Amino acid sequence: MVSACQKPFLNPDGNVAPDPDAQKFISAAAITNLTQQNAIFDFVTQLKDSLLWNKFMAIYPMVGGTAASTKWNLKDPRDLDAAFRLTFYGSPVFASTGVLFSTISDYADTHLADNMLPATNDNAISYYSATQNAVSGYDMGCSDTKTPWNEFAIYEAVDNTEYFGFHAHGISPAVTKGLFMLSSTANDVKRYDNGVVTSSKGSAPTTTFTDLPILIGSVSNAPAVGQRECAFTSIGSGLTEAEAWKFYAIVRTFESNLGR
């Protein structure tokens, strides 16, 4: 039975009204749960209404609780490396709340190399953590050994969080749950914690790439990983502060609609 709050996403006959992009993803991921379907329809609609949909190359909603359901890229749900479909390695833990990568051997390969992004000064990555912890380690990125590294740690009290020339020493937020993002634009690289700027490089990002694929849950040759459950992640173009806040609000609504 569909609750009253879901009615805006229903046809008069009571069936879910399809957005074609959302429907492709739901079909590929074999999502049969109506709450999850409505959350995905609502999420895609909000991104499009906010003119943010085209900002992204890859969006991974991490819905369904299995490797088969969480591997799909919402922007291009084809079962191909070229569509940036995830390939999982190690022994990630799959749950209705997301995917946990607990060791350096556990990760998902996006098949999206950093040199495939729009530009070094026009890109953003985000990671929605469902875990509150104080573990120093990388959550997403390319490499810990090949410059310019292009890696991101939500919490890192020892090393640096680095992404396209962004160096923020001793990032150790009190809260590690929610949406964390790095966004590179022409004149700056900013870190956002739940929609709010918490660090800024204050100058243009580095103009080189690692040419390695972006990994989720770890990075190539990671010394340590964050052990934070991933409930959502995205890769795409750089966002302004206003867009970053809007994106955070949409993702938070999506997570709330999923009951997580």
C-alpha positions in Angstrom: 0.0 0.0 0.0 1.4 3.4 -0.9 1.3 6.1 1.8 -0.2 9.5 1.3 3.1 11.2 1.2 4.0 9.2 -2.0 0.9 10.3 -4.0 2.7 13.0 -6.0 4.7 10.2 -7.7 1.6 8.1 -8.7 -0.5 8.0 -11.8 -4.3 8.2 -11.4 -4.5 4.4 -11.6 -2.2 4.1 -8.6 0.9 3.0 -10.4 4.3 4.8 -10.1 4.6 7.6 -12.7 7.8 6.9 -14.5 10.6 9.4 -15.2 12.4 7.6 -18.1 15.9 7.9 -16.6 14.7 6.8 -13.2 12.8 3.9 -14.8 15.9 2.7 -16.7 17.8 2.5 -13.5 15.0 0.8 -11.5 14.7 -1.8 -14.3 18.4 -2.4 -14.5 18.8 -2.7 -10.7 15.6 -4.8 -10.4 14.3 -2.5 -7.6 10.8 -3.8 -6.7 10.3 -2.1 -3.4 7.8 0.7 -4.0 9.3 3.0 -1.3 12.7 2.7 -3.0 11.2 3.3 -6.5 9.4 6.4 -5.3 12.6 7.7 -3.6 14.5 7.3 -6.9 11.8 9.0 -9.0 11.7 11.9 -6.5 15.5 12.2 -6.5 15.8 12.3 -10.2 12.9 14.8 -10.5 14.4 17.1 -8.0 17.8 17.0 -9.7 16.3 17.9 -13.0 14.0 20.6 -11.6 17.1 22.1 -9.9 19.1 22.0 -13.2 21.7 19.7 -11.5 21.0 16.5 -13.4 23.4 17.3 -16.2 26.2 18.1 -13.8 26.9 14.5 -13.1 28.7 11.7 -15.0 28.0 9.0 -12.4 25.5 8.7 -9.5 25.4 5.6 -7.3 22.4 5.5 -5.0 23.5 2.3 -3.3 19.9 1.0 -3.1 18.8 -2.6 -2.8 21.3 -4.2 -0.4 23.1 -6.4 -2.9 26.1 -6.2 -5.2 23.7 -6.8 -8.1 21.5 -3.8 -7.2 24.1 -1.3 -6.0 26.5 -1.6 -8.9 24.5 0.6 -11.3 25.2 4.1 -12.4 21.9 6.1 -12.3 23.1 8.3 -15.1 23.8 5.4 -17.5 22.5 2.1 -16.2 24.1 -0.2 -18.7 26.1 -3.2 -17.6 29.3 -1.9 -19.1 32.6 -0.5 -17.9 32.1 2.3 -20.4 28.9 3.2 -18.5 30.8 3.4 -15.3 29.1 0.4 -13.8 30.8 -0.6 -10.5 32.9 -3.6 -10.2 33.3 -4.8 -6.6 36.5 -6.2 -5.1 37.3 -7.9 -1.8 34.4 -8.5 0.6 32.2 -5.4 0.9 29.3 -5.7 3.2 26.0 -5.0 1.5 22.9 -3.8 3.5 19.8 -1.8 3.0 21.6 1.2 4.4 24.5 1.0 1.9 27.9 -0.7 1.3 30.7 -0.9 3.8 34.3 -1.2 2.6 36.1 -2.2 5.8 39.6 -3.0 4.6 42.1 -1.7 2.0 41.1 -4.7 -0.2 37.4 -3.8 -0.3 36.4 -1.3 -2.9 34.4 -0.5 -6.0 36.0 0.4 -9.3 34.0 3.1 -11.1 36.0 2.6 -14.4 35.9 6.4 -14.5 39.5 7.7 -14.6 40.2 11.2 -13.4 41.3 12.3 -16.9 37.7 11.6 -18.1 36.3 14.4 -15.9 35.4 17.7 -17.6 38.6 19.4 -16.5 40.9 19.7 -13.5 39.1 22.9 -12.7 35.6 21.6 -13.2 34.8 18.5 -11.2 33.3 17.3 -8.0 33.0 14.0 -6.0 30.7 13.3 -3.1 30.4 10.5 -0.6 27.4 10.0 1.8 28.7 8.3 4.9 26.3 6.4 7.1 28.9 5.8 9.7 30.0 7.9 12.7 33.6 7.2 13.5 37.0 8.7 14.0 39.0 6.5 11.7 41.8 8.1 9.6 41.6 6.7 6.1 40.6 7.3 2.5 37.0 7.0 1.4 37.3 7.6 -2.3 39.7 8.6 -5.0 42.5 7.4 -7.3 45.9 6.7 -5.7 48.0 7.2 -2.6 51.3 6.9 -4.6 50.9 8.6 -7.9 50.7 12.3 -8.0 48.6 14.4 -7.9 47.0 11.6 -5.8 43.4 12.8 -6.3 42.0 11.1 -3.1 39.5 12.1 -0.5 39.2 11.3 3.2 36.2 12.4 5.3 38.3 12.0 8.4 42.1 12.1 8.3 44.0 13.3 11.4 47.4 12.1 10.2 47.8 12.5 6.4 46.2 15.0 4.0 43.0 14.9 2.1 44.0 15.7 -1.4 42.0 16.1 -4.6 43.3 18.1 -7.6 45.8 20.1 -5.7 43.7 20.3 -2.5 45.7 19.9 0.7 43.8 20.1 4.0 46.0 18.9 6.9 44.4 17.3 9.8 40.8 17.1 8.7 39.0 15.6 11.7 35.3 16.6 11.8 33.2 15.8 14.9 30.5 14.4 12.6 31.4 11.9 9.9 27.8 11.1 8.9 26.2 12.8 5.9 27.2 14.1 2.6 30.9 15.1 2.1 32.1 16.7 -1.2 35.1 18.2 -2.9 34.4 20.6 -5.7 37.0 22.1 -8.1 36.2 25.2 -10.0 38.4 27.7 -12.0 39.7 29.6 -9.0 39.3 27.3 -6.0 38.8 23.8 -4.5 36.3 23.6 -1.7 35.4 20.9 0.8 31.7 20.7 1.8 30.4 18.9 4.9 26.7 18.5 4.7 26.4 21.4 2.3 28.6 23.8 4.2 32.1 24.9 3.1 34.6 23.7 5.7 37.9 24.1 3.8 39.1 26.1 0.8 42.3 25.9 -1.2 42.0 29.6 -2.2 43.6 29.1 -5.6 43.3 27.2 -8.8 43.5 23.4 -8.6 46.4 21.4 -9.9 46.3 20.9 -13.7 47.3 17.3 -13.9 45.6 13.9 -13.5 46.7 10.5 -12.2 45.1 8.8 -15.3 43.8 6.1 -12.8 40.2 5.1 -12.1 38.3 6.6 -9.2 37.6 4.0 -6.5 34.9 4.0 -3.9 35.8 2.8 -0.4 39.5 3.0 -0.9 42.2 4.3 -3.3 45.0 2.5 -5.1 47.8 1.6 -2.7 45.8 3.0 0.3 47.6 2.9 3.6 44.2 2.9 5.4 40.6 3.3 4.6 37.8 5.2 6.4 35.6 2.2 7.2 32.5 4.4 6.6 29.4 2.8 5.0 28.7 4.4 1.7 25.0 5.3 1.2 25.5 7.4 -1.9 28.3 8.7 -4.1 28.6 10.9 -7.2 31.1 12.1 -9.7 30.7 15.1 -12.0 31.2 18.7 -12.8 32.2 21.4 -10.2 29.4 23.0 -8.2 29.0 26.5 -6.9 28.2 27.0 -3.2 24.5 27.5 -4.0 24.5 24.3 -6.1 26.3 22.4 -3.4 23.8 23.3 -0.8 20.9 22.5 -3.1 22.5 19.1 -3.9 23.0 18.3 -0.3 19.3 19.1 0.5 18.2 16.8 -2.4 20.5 13.9 -1.3 19.4 14.3 2.3 15.7 14.1 1.2 16.5 11.0 -0.8 18.1 9.3 2.2 15.2 10.3 4.4 12.7 8.9 1.8 14.6 5.6 2.0 14.3 5.6 5.8 18.0 5.8 6.4 
